[in-house]
Amino acid sequence: MNLSASQFRDGGLVDSIQRALDDADLEARYLEVELTEGAVMTDPEQSVTILEQLSAMGVLVSVDDFGTVIPA
């Protein structure tokens, strides 16, 4: 599942993903979320926290667009 930068920064993302997994009766290991490098690097400290929470749930995370210029 692709996440936009605004979705990734949404304070309720982890809870939303957990609810969706529960509603679908799906194990987290079957879900992979994909983000852009820009989404992650906008606020690296917050991103680490979110990525750690997703990882602890068992959700797979991939980051795409390495080397893309991040607008100032």
VEXDREN-2710 file (C-alpha; in Angstrom, 1 decimal):
% VEXDREN-2710
k/r/px/py/pz
1/MET/0.0/0.0/0.0
2/ASN/1.4/3.4/-1.0
3/LEU/1.3/6.1/1.6
4/SER/1.5/9.8/0.8
5/ALA/3.6/12.1/2.9
6/SER/0.5/13.6/4.5
7/GLN/-0.9/10.2/5.3
8/PHE/2.5/9.2/6.8
9/ARG/2.6/12.3/9.0
10/ASP/-1.1/11.8/10.2
11/GLY/-0.9/11.3/13.9
12/GLY/-3.4/8.5/13.8
13/LEU/-1.7/6.4/11.1
14/VAL/-0.5/3.5/13.2
15/ASP/-3.9/3.2/14.9
16/SER/-5.7/3.4/11.5
17/ILE/-3.5/0.6/10.1
18/GLN/-4.1/-1.5/13.2
19/ARG/-7.9/-1.1/12.9
20/ALA/-7.8/-1.9/9.2
21/LEU/-5.8/-5.1/9.9
22/ASP/-8.2/-6.1/12.6
23/ASP/-11.3/-5.3/10.5
24/ALA/-9.8/-7.4/7.6
25/ASP/-8.7/-10.1/10.0
26/LEU/-5.3/-9.8/8.3
27/GLU/-1.9/-10.5/9.9
28/ALA/0.4/-7.4/9.8
29/ARG/3.1/-9.5/8.1
30/TYR/0.9/-9.5/5.0
31/LEU/0.8/-5.8/4.7
32/GLU/3.6/-3.7/3.1
33/VAL/3.5/0.0/3.2
34/GLU/5.6/2.1/0.7
35/LEU/6.7/5.6/1.3
36/THR/8.9/8.0/-0.5
37/GLU/12.3/9.1/0.9
38/GLY/10.9/12.7/1.0
39/ALA/8.0/11.7/3.3
40/VAL/10.4/10.1/5.7
41/MET/13.1/12.8/5.7
42/THR/10.6/15.7/6.3
43/ASP/10.7/14.9/10.0
44/PRO/13.3/12.2/10.6
45/GLU/12.7/11.9/14.4
46/GLN/8.9/11.5/14.0
47/SER/9.5/9.1/11.1
48/VAL/11.7/6.8/13.2
49/THR/9.0/6.6/15.8
50/ILE/6.3/5.7/13.3
51/LEU/8.6/3.2/11.5
52/GLU/9.5/1.5/14.8
53/GLN/5.8/1.2/15.7
54/LEU/4.9/-0.3/12.3
55/SER/7.8/-2.6/12.5
56/ALA/6.8/-3.7/16.0
57/MET/3.4/-4.5/14.6
58/GLY/5.0/-6.7/12.0
59/VAL/4.1/-4.4/9.0
60/LEU/6.7/-4.4/6.2
61/VAL/7.9/-1.0/5.2
62/SER/9.7/0.0/2.0
63/VAL/11.1/3.4/1.1
64/ASP/11.3/4.4/-2.5
65/ASP/12.8/7.3/-4.5
66/PHE/16.2/7.3/-2.9
67/GLY/18.2/10.3/-4.2
68/THR/15.2/12.3/-5.1
69/VAL/15.7/16.0/-4.5
70/ILE/13.6/17.2/-1.5
71/PRO/12.2/20.7/-2.1
72/ALA/13.4/23.3/0.4
END
